[in-house]
């Protein structure tokens, strides 16, 4: 509604901003808005900050009918191309309208053609036009893919219901979802069952949608949003090889099979096959004698079934490889040498080092955020409300920050089980200066600095900007370092090798932001930064108490980046963490 209003009447800033701010507040609520409405009706909706009477009525319409009449009516008064252009990352309603007027393009593809090779277009300079083209490229690449944060809960719901039905003995999500890739194409499931046809019927009952394929042991369903879910069933005796076959990336699977071929073995979802007669070619010392006899006695061309994934790797002479590592980044060689790192686990996390309260742009009080941390078994949390420069986030000035420090001190005096670290998320200005004075920052224990504006600076300027912030000696952590939003905004361009070196020299950590829309630092960069000796934090950037549960997405990124618990500051006990900060 905000976008349509801005396209229709850009001067009516109060009205479209009202909808935009209400949308932001609703997205960070501490509970489902459906539950709020069921329990308290429109009066309860009115109690949500930023939700007035007319917006509450609109929400009620959506609850009851799935439609919003005024929005549907207004859409007819705005051209379809403008609406489509406004969805391009980095464009927005204002620029969408100008691009439509200047080019007359009717489609996103047509707009891309008209912008190719242009040095300027009206008020748009070449750099801005290149950003628009990059946004179109991002949009086209992401078409049909689902954020991990959306796909995983869907898959877990199906898996749990099939388990509860008793129709399957084993079931797992596989593919990019099991490897915890940031976006997935489809939801792929594999299962073992004594009665595959009945399991398929139950699967169809759980996943509502159009059944594209239905066989005795396979089924494909597409839901009303166009999202595809596949299920394949094999006997339990072959489940391990099925699971391994469908989990790894294409590159991992090629590397795995290439190694096996060098050992005169081949592999499929049914098991490992001997290509030559004689003793089993792989020498794995800890294979039990009875298993070794079975392997050695197998005939040429005979398939050895594997009921577990551990068997697949074990019989191949390798250590088991965690799903997140199966990207062909050296894991096969390390598994053969049994030198894979012991990567971080969710239970290693002892606290969360970035979150926001209702004193800036969050929806939960400091007490509510602390209680949510306690529920997760944390020893500490850091409240990192924004500094004053981020006006849209109601950032803290010196007076409000001091009041917050006093509140945190009172909490820490009266609570021993979970401590609140005095902290802030300070802006890194366009010139690299920090949006807070040094005196104010020295009253705090832990300082996160983040880029929130001027994302399109050149590689040289952005590098100098971040290095200057690190060089102040005042900060402990760089928040969401690239600033990317998955499928919506590219990360900033910078000389990351120089930044990694500076972080190590100045004892500054890089954040892995666990917000499913960010997952920033991305896993490939985590993998690289780790080689420089960089330390990391994994934080949720939560704006509501229940968002602290997103920590598992950040841990998945860390695992994909081969991090050990020792590489991540918030696996440390509080005294060790504070000692590191003082360095």
DRENVEX-678910 format. One record per atom (N, C-alpha, C): residue in one letter; z, x, y. Coordinates in steps of 0.02 Angstrom, whole numbers, plus 50000, padded with zeros to 5 digits. Atoms other than C-alpha are relative to their C-alpha. Example, Ala and Ser with C-alpha at 12.3 -4.5 7.8 and 13.67 -1.06 7.14 Angstrom:
2
A500005004549941
A503905061549775
A500005004550060
S499974995849941
S503575068449947
S500374996150055
end
This chain:
583
X500005004249940
X500005000050000
X500005004450063
X499974995449943
X500425014350118
X499315003050014
X500664997049992
X498735022550087
X499494995050027
X500485005149977
X497765006250111
X500134998250073
X499835001649931
X498705002250272
X499775005650047
X500204994449957
X498365019650340
X499245000350007
X500735000249996
X496515018050298
X499764994550047
X500215005949961
X496395000950380
X500195000750073
X499764999649931
X497445004250534
X500435006350009
X499634993649995
X497915022650561
X500495000450057
X499544999849943
X498815018650724
X500674996749983
X499385003650017
X500115007550639
X500445004349955
X499634995150038
X501125022550583
X500674997349973
X499355002650020
X502775013150576
X499944996149934
X500065004250059
X502125000950446
X499835003949937
X500184996450062
X501255012750325
X500535005249981
X499464995350016
X502665025450339
X500594996549967
X499465004050030
X503905011650295
X499884999349925
X500165000650070
X503005008650131
X500045006749964
X500004993450031
X502805027250096
X500725002449987
X499304997850008
X504655030850125
X500364995849948
X499705004350051
X505165015850020
X499795002349930
X500264997550064
X504055022349880
X500365006349977
X499654993850017
X504875039449889
X500724998749978
X499315001650019
X506625031949881
X500034996849931
X500015003350065
X506165020849733
X499895005049944
X500164995150052
X505465035749639
X500595004549982
X499424995750015
X507135044849649
X500644995949989
X499405004150012
X508295030249610
X500375002449938
X499594998050057
X509715033349490
X499954995349941
X500085004750056
X509225018449382
X499324996550006
X500655003450001
X507695008249333
X500024994150049
X500025005349949
X507174996549474
X499954993149967
X500025006350037
X506824983049344
X500714997549986
X499315001950015
X508674983349296
X500364997750064
X499705001949936
X509194982649479
X499824992850018
X500245006849983
X508134967049505
X500294994849953
X499735004950048
X508704958449345
X500734998450014
X499295001049989
X510524960949391
X500174996950068
X499815002349933
X510484957149577
X499464996750041
X500545003349964
X508804949649626
X499795003750063
X500264996849940
X508014952949796
X500565002850044
X499434997449960
X509734955449876
X500155007249979
X499874993250025
X510004970849765
X499435004650021
X500574995949978
X508254976949810
X500085002050073
X499884998849928
X508694975349995
X500515005550012
X499474994949992
X510174986949966
X499735007249989
X500304993450010
X508995001349919
X499805002750069
X500184997249934
X508815012850072
X499244999950010
X500725000149984
X507135010050155
X499644993849977
X500335006050025
X506784993550068
X500244994050041
X499845005949959
X506734979250193
X499794993649964
X500135006550030
X506434960750164
X499294999449973
X500695000950021
X504534961350155
X499835004549940
X500144995650056
X504504976350038
X500374997549937
X499645003050056
X505834968149928
X499604994249970
X500425005550024
X504704952749917
X499405002649961
X500584997050035
X503234963949868
X500215002449930
X499754997550064
X504284971949730
X500104994149952
X499885006050041
X504794954649668
X499344997349972
X500665002350023
X502954949449659
X499765004349942
X500224995550053
X502564964849556
X500394999049936
X499575001350059
X504034961349440
X499764993849962
X500155006550031
X503494943449410
X499284999349977
X500715001350014
X501594944349411
X499605006349984
X500384993850009
X501094962649401
X499515001250056
X500464999249943
X500144960349564
X500374999250066
X499725000349933
X500474961649750
X499444997150043
X500545003949969
X499434948449841
X499735003350063
X500224997249937
X499394956650012
X499605006449989
X500374993850015
X498834973249937
X499304998449974
X500665001850027
X497434964949839
X499544997550055
X500395002749944
X496864956049997
X499765005750046
X500164994549955
X496914971950104
X499495004749970
X500474995550034
X495954981949974
X499284997950013
X500675002649988
X494454970650007
X499745001750069
X500194998449931
X494464975850190
X499915007550011
X500094992749996
X494394994450152
X499455001949950
X500554998150045
X492845002550077
X500255003749939
X499804996950063
X492985008049896
X499955007750003
X500034992649996
X492375025949933
X500605003050036
X499424997349964
X493775028550059
X500625000149955
X499435000350046
X495065022949930
X499955005649948
X500104994950051
X494315034749800
X500105007050030
X499944993449968
X494205049449923
X500735001650015
X499304998949984
X496045047149969
X500405002649940
X499664997750060
X496515051249788
X499875007349985
X500174992950011
X495735068649798
X500595004250023
X499454995649978
X497125081849801
X499845003450066
X500024996949933
X497435088249979
X499604996050051
X500405003849952
X496375074550061
X500434994850037
X499595005149967
X497455059150097
X499574995050039
X500375005549968
X496965043050189
X499635002050065
X500304998249936
X496625050650361
X499355003849992
X500604996050011
X495385063650301
X499494996349958
X500465004050041
X494645051550173
X499554995750045
X500395004249954
X494115040050314
X499495004150039
X500464995749962
X493345054350414
X499435002549957
X500514997650045
X492415061250264
X499494994649984
X500445005650013
X491705044150226
X499534998650059
X500405001449940
X491135041550405
X499485005550013
X500444994449984
X490355058850420
X499465001249947
X500494998650053
X489465059650251
X499644993849975
X500305006150028
X489135041550203
X499985000049924
X499994999650073
X489475046750022
X500334993849970
X499745006150033
X489795032249902
X500445001649940
X499604997950058
X490595042149760
X500285006950012
X499714993349995
X491665057649736
X499485005249983
X500534995250018
X490195066249650
X499515000850058
X500454999849942
X489095061649800
X500305003950058
X499654996249947
X490395068549920
X499965007549986
X500024992950018
X490445085049824
X499305002950015
X500684997749987
X488545086549836
X499875001150074
X500114999749927
X488555083350024
X500405005750033
X499584994749970
X489925096350055
X499795007049977
X500194993550027
X489165110249950
X499625004150052
X500354995449956
X488665125150058
X500104998950074
X499905001349928
X489245117550223
X500525004750030
X499544995649963
X490075129050350
X500504995950041
X499555004549963
X490795114550451
X499714993049998
X500205007049999
X490735095650464
X500474996450047
X499575003149950
X491385087250621
X500605004450013
X499404996049987
X493195092850641
X500195004749941
X499834996150059
X493215100750466
X499665006850001
X500274993350004
X492995119550458
X499885001949926
X500214998050068
X492325129050306
X500595000349951
X499414999350043
X494065132850236
X500254993249976
X499785006850018
X494555114350240
X499524996849951
X500505002950044
X492925109150159
X500055003149930
X499914996850065
X493205121950020
X500614997249964
X499405003050029
X494945114549993
X499844993249970
X500205006650025
X494155097249974
X499625000849935
X500394998850061
X492915104049846
X500455002249942
X499524997950053
X494345112449751
X500394994049975
X499645006050019
X495285095949753
X499584995649954
X500445004050043
X493775087049678
X499965003249931
X500034996450063
X493675100549544
X500634998949958
X499365001350034
X495525098349502
X500004993049970
X500015007150020
X495285079449493
X499554999149938
X500475000850056
X493785080949375
X500275003449937
X499734996550058
X494655093549262
X500574996149968
X499405003450025
X496215082849247
X499844993049972
X500195006750020
X495255066849207
X500174998849926
X499835001950068
X495985058549052
X500595003649971
X499424996450027
X497445070649031
X500654996950025
X499355003249985
X499255064949031
X500515005550012
X499464995249988
X500735074349105
X500465000249939
X499534999150056
X501905081348972
X500604995350008
X499415004349987
X503325071649056
X499884992749985
X500165006950018
X502415055249020
X499844999449926
X500225000450070
X501675059148849
X500585001049951
X499464998550047
X503255066248769
X500454994049985
X499595006050015
X504355050548790
X499624994849959
X500395004750039
X502925039848723
X499985002049927
X500044997550068
X502735050848570
X500674999449965
X499345000350030
X504615051748540
X500194992949979
X499865007150016
X504735032748544
X499654998049935
X500385001750060
X503375030848412
X500305003649939
X499714996150055
X504115044848304
X500664997049977
X499345002850017
X505875037348311
X499944993349965
X500075006750030
X505275019748269
X499715000549929
X500274999150067
X504245025848121
X500535002949952
X499454997250041
X505745036048058
X500484994449980
X499525005550013
X506885020748075
X499724994949951
X500325004950044
X505625010047980
X500065002049926
X499974997650069
X505835020847825
X499335001049968
X500684999550028
X503945021447803
X499755007249995
X500214993050002
X503825040247829
X500605004449979
X499484995250019
X504785054747753
X500095005250055
X500004995149946
X504315066947891
X499484997850051
X500505001549949
X503415064848056
X500125004550061
X499954995749941
X503045076048205
X499404998850046
X500564999449954
X501995076448362
X499715007049992
X500324993450009
X500735090648351
X499565001750059
X500474998149948
X499415099348455
X500345002550063
X499744997649936
X499705103048639
X500674996950016
X499355003349987
X501155090748641
X500565003949965
X499484996250034
X502135100648511
X500095006950030
X499954993449966
X501725116848602
X500284999250070
X499745001649934
X502365108348761
X499555002650057
X500484998449947
X500785111448862
X500104994950057
X499825004349942
X500955104149039
X499634993450003
X500355006450006
X499605090849010
X499694999649931
X500285000950067
X498945083448848
X499434994950004
X500565004650002
X497325074548805
X500194993749963
X499805005650042
X497925063248664
X500705001349972
X499384999250038
X499545060048571
X499815000349927
X500184998950071
X499285067348397
X500635000549958
X499425000150044
X500525063748257
X499785001449929
X500114999250072
X500615069448076
X500634997849964
X499435002650037
X501725062147942
X499905001049925
X500005000250073
X502185062747758
X500284993249979
X499785006750019
X502365046047670
X499834998749927
X500145002150068
X502485038747495
X499554993949998
X500425006049996
X501555023347555
X499605000150065
X500394999349938
X500245028447685
X499724993450029
X500275006349971
X499415010947702
X500534996050038
X499475003749966
X501075002747746
X500245003650063
X499824996049941
X501505017047865
X499494998950055
X500535001249950
X499825014347952
X500094993150031
X499905006849972
X500184995647971
X500594999950049
X499424999649955
X501874999648048
X499815003650065
X500254996249942
X501045012248165
X499614995450047
X500395004749960
X499824998748224
X500454995050035
X499525004849972
X501284986848252
X500385003050059
X499614996649947
X502204999848359
X499565001650060
X500454997949945
X500715006148461
X499514994450015
X500445005649984
X499934990948542
X499365002650033
X500634997949970
X498094993248582
X499424998649955
X500625001150038
X496324993648517
X499965005149944
X500044995650059
X496215000748340
X499285002449992
X500684997250005
X494695012348340
X499845002149930
X500094997650069
X494935019948167
X500604997849959
X499455001850045
X495935013248021
X499785001649928
X500144998150069
X495905021747851
X500634999549960
X499415000350044
X497105023347706
X500545004950022
X499514995049979
X497935038647785
X499875002550071
X500154998149931
X497215039747962
X499944993850043
X500075005649953
X497275028748116
X499965002750071
X500074998249929
X496735030048298
X500034993650041
X499905005849957
X497305017948433
X499945002150073
X500054998849928
X496855017248618
X500354994250036
X499635005349965
X498065007848732
X499634997750063
X500335003049942
X497664997848888
X499895004950057
X500104994849948
X497815013548997
X499475005149978
X500514995450024
X496475022248894
X500285006149964
X499694994350033
X497725034048811
X499964999249924
X500135000250072
X497345038448630
X500585003049960
X499494997550046
X498615040448490
X499715000249930
X500274999050068
X498125047448319
X500575001449952
X499524998650054
X499115047548157
X499625002149938
X500284997950064
X498655057248000
X500575001149951
X499484999750051
X499645056247838
X499765003949940
X500134996350061
X499695068447691
X500624999849957
X499414999750042
X500855070247541
X500515005150026
X499464995649977
X502535078647575
X499905007249976
X500104993250027
X502015093447465
X499545004250043
X500474996449958
X500675098047593
X500194999650075
X499825001449931
X501645093647751
X500045006350044
X499944993949960
X501995111547807
X499335002750023
X500664997549980
X500175116747805
X499654995250048
X500285005049954
X499665100447890
X500285001050070
X499674999049935
X500935103548028
X499755006350034
X500254993749971
X500365121648053
X499284999350023
X500715000849986
X498525116848050
X499884996450066
X500125004249941
X498695104148191
X500415001950061
X499564998349944
X499935113248304
X499705005350046
X500204994349959
X499185129648364
X499394998750044
X500605000349959
X497915132048502
X499415002449958
X500594997750036
X496125135348447
X500025007649991
X499994992750002
X496365153848489
X500525002549949
X499484998150048
X497985155048388
X499744999049929
X500235001550068
X497195146648238
X499465004949976
X500524995050018
X495695158448241
X500335006649982
X499664993650013
X496845173648252
X500384999849934
X499625000950062
X497925166848109
X499545000449940
X500475000250056
X496445163447995
X499655006849991
X500334993450003
X495615180148038
X500455004949963
X499534995450034
X497185189447983
X500024998449926
X499965001850071
X497295179547821
X499375002249962
X500624997750033
X495465183247782
X500015007549986
X499954992750011
X495845201747803
X500455001549940
X499554999350057
X497155199047666
X499734996449938
X500325003650055
X495925189847552
X500334993249986
X499725006850003
X496705172847589
X499614995550048
X500275004849951
X496065157147674
X500514994450008
X499495005049985
X496995142547750
X499674993550023
X500205006649975
X496745123847777
X500624995650004
X499425004549995
X497855108747807
X500304998549931
X499755001250067
X498055107947616
X500405005849972
X499614994350024
X498805125347596
X499625006650007
X500294993349998
X498405143847570
X499635001349934
X500424999050059
X497005148647451
X499905007549988
X500134993250021
X496815164847355
X499245001149993
X500724998750003
X495075172347378
X499815004949945
X500124995350054
X495265185647243
X500544999249947
X499495000450053
X496155185847075
X500455006250006
X499524994549997
X497635197247049
X500634998250037
X499365001249966
X499285199347136
X499904997250070
X500015002849931
X499675190047297
X499945005950049
X500164994049959
X498945201747431
X500525001850053
X499534998649946
X500335200047559
X500675002249971
X499364997450025
X501905210347529
X500574997750046
X499435002449963
X503385200447592
X500625001149958
X499444997950043
X504995208547523
X500494994449982
X499475004950013
X506125193347538
X499754993649967
X500225005750040
X505025181047441
X500395000149933
X499635000250064
X506105175347292
X499555001849941
X500384997650058
X505575182447124
X499604994449968
X500355005750032
X505125165247053
X499394997950040
X500575001849957
X504005161647203
X499465005449996
X500474994450006
X503205178947191
X499594999349935
X500355000950063
X502775175447008
X499484994450005
X500465005749991
X501995158747057
X499395002150041
X500554997749957
X500955166947195
X499555004949963
X500394995150036
X500425181547087
X499594996849944
X500345003350056
X499955169846945
X499464995150020
X500515004849976
X498855158747054
X499305002849986
X500684997950016
X497015159247005
X499595000650064
X500474999549945
X495585163947121
X499764993050018
X500215006649977
X495175148747227
X500544994749996
X499455004950005
X496835140247189
X500374999550066
X499655001249937
X497725132347338
X500754999549987
X499275000350004
X499585135647357
X500244995050054
X499775005149953
X500365120147435
X500645002350035
X499414998049961
X501665122447573
X500334993750028
X499665006049976
X502945108747602
X500325001150068
X499714998549934
X503655117647756
X499565005150036
X500364995149959
X502895127547898
X500255007149987
X499724993450014
X504075141847859
X499665003149940
X500354997550059
X503205143347689
X499315002850020
X500664997849979
X501505144847774
X500035007150027
X499954993349969
X502055159747879
X500305005049951
X499664995550048
X503175166947743
X499515002749949
X500484997850050
X501795167447613
X499445004250031
X500504995949964
X500685175347746
X500285006750021
X499684993749982
X501925189547770
X500235000250072
X499815000349929
X502455183647942
X500674996550009
X499435004049978
X504015177548031
X499724993350026
X500195006549973
X503945159048078
X499905000750076
X500154999649929
X503175157048252
X500154993350033
X499835006249964
X503935144148371
X499364996850028
X500615003349977
X502625131048420
X499785002050070
X500174998449930
X502725135548606
X499655006850006
X500294993249997
X502155153448566
X499295000249972
X500644999850037
X500565148548472
X499414999250047
X500545000149951
X499325152748610
X499575006449997
X500354993650008
X498635169648547
X500145004750059
X499794995249950
X499635180248668
X500365006049967
X499704994450035
X500125193148538
X500514997849948
X499485002450046
X501225181948430
X499845001549927
X500184998550070
X500245185148268
X500225007149982
X499824992950011
X500465204048282
X500765000849996
X499264999650000
X502315201848325
X500304996849939
X499745003450060
X502575189748180
X499915004249938
X500124995550057
X501805202148057
X500515005750000
X499524994549994
X502945215848124
X500724997650002
X499335003149996
X504425203648130
X500365002350064
X499704997949936
X504715208148314
X499944994550053
X500025005549952
X504545190848394
X500674999550036
X499365000649965
X505855188248531
X500374993749978
X499585006050011
X507295176348504
X500004996050065
X500105003349936
X506745164048638
X500544995050016
X499475004349973
X507875153348745
X499984993049968
X499935006950025
X508515136448683
X500354995850053
X499695004649952
X509085121148779
X500765000950002
X499274999450002
X510875123848722
X500265006350035
X499804994049963
X510895140848811
X500154998650074
X499945001449928
X510855132448983
X500724998050017
X499305001349981
X512565132649068
X500074996550067
X499965003249934
X512115124949236
X499304998950028
X500645001649967
X510745118649352
X500055002550072
X499944996549936
X510375128649509
X499564997250056
X500315003549944
X509305116649610
X500014992549990
X500005007350000
X509625098349648
X500184997650070
X499915002749933
X509755086949800
X500444993749999
X499555005849995
X511075074349852
X499744995250054
X500195004949948
X510995059149966
X500135002650070
X499914997149933
X511455070850109
X499345002950026
X500674998549975
X509615075950116
X499534994749971
X500485005150023
X508245067150015
X500134997649929
X499835002550066
X509155063449852
X500304993050004
X499715006750001
X509875046649797
X500714999849974
X499324999950026
X511505052249716
X500475004050044
X499504996349962
X513095058149799
X500155006649965
X499814993650030
X513775075649769
X500434998849938
X499565001650058
X515095068149654
X499584997449941
X500415002750054
X513775058549555
X499585005549966
X500404994550029
X512705074249533
X500455004549957
X499534995850038
X514235084149476
X500194996649933
X499825003650061
X514705070649350
X499425000049950
X500594999650044
X512925070649282
X499965006849967
X499994993250028
X513065089549258
X500545000749947
X499444999850048
X514745087449172
X499804996649934
X500225003750059
X513955074649053
X499565004249955
X500444995650038
X512695087949000
X500375006249974
X499604994550024
X514125100048965
X499945006350042
X500094994249957
X513745111449112
X500675002750026
X499414996849969
X515005123849183
X499944999850076
X500104999949927
X514225123149357
X499334996750018
X500645002349971
X512875115549467
X499975002950071
X500084998149930
X512165120549636
X499684994150037
X500295005149957
X511875107249769
X499585003750052
X500464996349956
X510335113649863
X499644995250047
X500335004549952
X510015100949999
X499585004150048
X500484996549958
X508605105250117
X500305002450066
X499814997649933
X508805115350277
X499684995550053
X500165004649945
X508515107450447
X499264998950012
X500715000349981
X506645111050462
X499614994649963
X500375004950038
X506125098650328
X500244993150021
X499785006249969
X506315083250437
X499934994049955
X500125005850043
X505565071250311
X500524999549945
X499484999950052
X506935076450189
X500704999650029
X499355000749967
X508335074050317
X500415006349990
X499684993650011
X508755092550310
X500645001050040
X499334998949971
X510495099050354
X499975005050057
X499894995049946
X510895107250520
X500665003449985
X499404996050013
X512365119350536
X500624995649994
X499415004450000
X513625105450572
X500054996149934
X499995004050062
X513125094650423
X500095004549939
X499904995450055
X513035109850309
X500735001949993
X499294998150003
X514815114850355
X500424994349971
X499645005850027
X515405097150317
X499904999749923
X500135000050072
X514565098550146
X500405005649966
X499614994550028
X515385115450114
X500734997949991
X499315002450004
X517075107550151
X500094995049942
X499975004950055
X516705093350029
X499985003549932
X500054996150062
X516205105849894
X500655003649985
X499364996650009
X517805115749922
X500534995249973
X499515005050023
X518835099949899
X499884998349926
X500175001550070
X517915095949736
X500245005849955
X499844994250042
X518155113549667
X500765001149994
X499274999550003
X520015113149708
X500304995349949
X499715005250042
X520295097349609
X499664999249932
X500355000550065
X519085100049462
X499905006949971
X500064993550032
X519165114249339
X499435000349949
X500495000050055
X517875108749209
X499295001650024
X500674998449975
X516325109949319
X500055001850074
X499964997649931
X516125119849479
X499344998750036
X500595000849958
X514925116449622
X499915006450040
X500174993949963
X514075132049691
X499754998050069
X500225001449931
X513885131649880
X499305002950011
X500694997850001
X512025132349906
X499574996150050
X500475003449957
X510485126850003
X499295001749977
X500714998250007
X508585126049987
X499725000850070
X500224998449933
X507965134650143
X499245000850000
X500724999449995
X506155133850201
X499795007150018
X500324993849979
X505085149350209
X499454998050050
X500485002049948
X504175146850374
X499335003649991
X500684997350006
X502325150950395
X499985007550013
X499994992749985
X502775168250466
X500475003949955
X499564996650047
X503995172150324
X500734999950020
X499305000649979
X505575169050425
X500334994149963
X499635005350035
X506935157850353
X500234994750050
X499835005549956
X507325140850425
X500764998950001
X499275000449995
X509185144650444
X500245006750026
X499784993649973
X510175157750537
X500445003749949
X499664995750048
X510985172250446
X500744998349993
X499285001650001
X512755167350494
X500124993949955
X499935006150039
X512525150150415
X499915001649925
X500154998650070
X511795157250255
X500555004149967
X499474995850029
X513225169650232
X500614996149979
X499465004350022
X514405154950207
X499874997149931
X500215003050064
X513485150550046
X500015005149944
X499984995650059
X513535157549868
X499315001549973
X500654999350034
X511745154949811
X499464996750044
X500515002549952
X510185153049919
X499315000149967
X500695000750024
X508515146449859
X499554999250061
X500495000549946
X507025148849976
X499344997649971
X500625003050027
X505425138849956
X499484999050055
X500565001649955
X503715136450035
X499894992449996
X500115007249998
X503515118350091
X499414998050045
X500535001649952
X502055119650213
X499505005850003
X500524994949992
X500475129450259
X499805003149934
X500174997650067
X499965130650076
X499335003549997
X500684997350005
X498175135650117
X499925006750035
X500064993349970
X498595152350199
X499615004749953
X500374995150040
X497525167050141
X500485003649952
X499624996250050
X498095177649993
X500435005350034
X499644994649965
X498595191750111
X500594997250040
X499465002949960
X499595180550229
X500564997149958
X499495003050043
X500475171250089
X500425005449967
X499634994450031
X500935187650003
X500515002950050
X499564997249948
X501645194750166
X500564995250017
X499505005249984
X502555178250199
X500575000149949
X499485000250051
X503465178150032
X500385006649996
X499674993450001
X503815196950035
X500495000750058
X499554999749943
X504585195150208
X500654996249986
X499415004050018
X505755181450145
X500445003849951
X499624996050049
X506265192249996
X500345005950035
X499754994049965
X506495207150113
X500594998750046
X499425001449957
X507815198150217
X500655002149967
X499384998550036
X509085202050082
X500494994250000
X499555005849994
X509795184550110
X499914995049943
X500145005250049
X509005174749967
X500105002549929
X499874998450070
X509365174149781
X499464997449953
X500445003750044
X507975163249714
X499414997450040
X500585003249969
X506195157749756
X499874993549963
X500105006650031
X506015139049722
X499274998349992
X500705002050017
X504425131749642
X499505004850032
X500334994549965
X503555148249683
X499284998950022
X500715000949980
X501715143049683
X499904993950042
X500075006149961
X502035126149764
X499514995049971
X500505004450028
X500815117849646
X500304993249980
X499855006550031
X500845099449594
X499454998949949
X500495000250054
X499975097449426
X499494994550012
X500585004549990
X498255089249447
X499974997050070
X500015002749932
X498655085849631
X499945005450054
X500034994649950
X498855102349723
X500015006749964
X500024993350029
X498365120049676
X500595004250025
X499494995349977
X499645133849685
X499745004650055
X500204995549945
X499635145749833
X499685006349971
X500314993750020
X498585161549824
X500425005850027
X499584994349979
X499615177549828
X499915005849951
X500004994150044
X499725195149756
X500664999849961
X499385001450035
X500995190249625
X500315006449971
X499724993750026
X501175207949554
X500465003250051
X499574997349947
X501855213749722
X500644995950007
X499415004449994
X503015198749727
X500485001249942
X499574998650058
X503655202149550
X500405006550012
X499674993549988
X504035220249598
X500554999450053
X499505001049947
X504935214749757
X500614996249974
X499455003950028
X505975202149660
X500465004449959
X499594995550041
X506555215549539
X500405004750045
X499674995149955
X506955227849680
X500574996850039
X499505003249956
X507935215149784
X500454995049963
X499585004550040
X508765205449640
X499904992750022
X500185007049984
X507865189149681
X499674997049937
X500285003350060
X507495177049539
X499424995450019
X500535004949991
X505975165949518
X500184993749962
X499815006350032
X506265147749480
X499454997549954
X500435004350041
X505495138049337
X500234992950016
X499815006749978
X505525120849415
X499814995049945
X500095004250059
X505745108049276
X499734993050015
X500315006449983
X505045093149372
X499334999749962
X500625000250040
X503645087449252
X499365000050042
X500594999949957
X502465085749401
X499885007050028
X500074993149973
X502755104149448
X499945005249944
X499954994750051
X503255115249299
X499765006650030
X500204994549956
X503185129549422
X500605004850007
X500554995650016
X503175144649389
X499654997749935
X500355001750061
X501795140649262
X500125005149945
X499814995750056
X502025147849088
X499625006649997
X500384993750002
X500625160849101
X500295005150049
X499714995549950
X501425167949258
X500705002249980
X499344998150028
X503155167749176
X499905005749951
X500154995050050
X502405177849033
X499865006850033
X500164993849964
X501725190749158
X500605002850037
X499434997849960
X503255191349272
X500545003149957
X499494997450046
X504385194449122
X499885007449985
X500174993050015
X503455210849091
X500235004750055
X499784995949943
X503995216949263
X500775000550002
X499275000049999
X505835213549224
X500294994850047
X499765005349955
X505965198149337
X500524995749964
X499525005050025
X507475186749314
X499774993150024
X500225006849986
X507235167849316
X500604995350004
X499555005750006
X508155151749347
X499594994249973
X500325006250022
X507735135249262
X500394994450033
X499665005249961
X508135120749378
X499594993650000
X500355006450002
X507715102349383
X499734997750068
X500185002649934
X507555100249572
X500144992550003
X499855007250008
X508375083449532
X500154996850068
X499855004049941
X508415070149668
X500394993749981
X499585005550025
X509425057949562
X500365002649938
X499604997350055
X510785060549429
X499635000649934
X500314999850066
X509725056049278
X499435005049996
X500544995050001
X508365068449330
X500255006849976
X499744993850029
X509525082449272
X499775000849927
X500244999850070
X508885077749098
X499325003349993
X500664996750003
X507195085349144
X500045007449983
X499924992850012
X507925102549109
X499615002349938
X500364998050061
X507105102448937
X499285002050013
X500694998149984
X505385103249018
X499975007150027
X499974993249975
X505885119049110
X500125005049945
X499864995650056
X506575126648951
X499365001149958
X500634999450037
X504905123048866
X499545005050033
X500414995149963
X503995132849003
X500255007049986
X499704993450013
X505205147248979
X499845002549930
X500154998150070
X504925147148791
X499265002049994
X500714998350001
X503035147148818
X499875006850033
X500054993649967
X503305162248930
X500375005649964
X499664995150043
X504265171348790
X500675002350028
X499364997949971
X505895171648887
X500574999449950
X499375000250037
X507555175748803
X500534996950046
X499455002849959
X509185167948862
X500215005050054
X499774994849953
X509635184548946
X499555000650061
X500464999649943
X508105182949060
X500134994650051
X499915005949958
X508755166749136
X500724999850027
X499344999449969
X510205167149260
X500474994349981
X499535005650013
X510875149849223
X500144999049926
X499694999750066
X511225154449043
X500645004250003
X499414995749992
X512575166049113
X500624995750013
X499385003249976
X514405160849128
X500055000850076
X499975000149927
X514865157349309
X500195006850030
X499794993649971
X515755173949339
X499455005249996
X500564995250008
X514275183949272
X499434998250048
X500525002249953
X513065173549377
X500185002250071
X499794998149933
X514075176449536
X499985007550009
X500034992749997
X514175194949495
X499285002350010
X500714998149992
X512275195949480
X499784998650072
X500195001949932
X512075186849646
X500255005250051
X499714995149953
X513225199349735
X499605006550002
X500404993950001
X512055213449682
X499424999550050
end
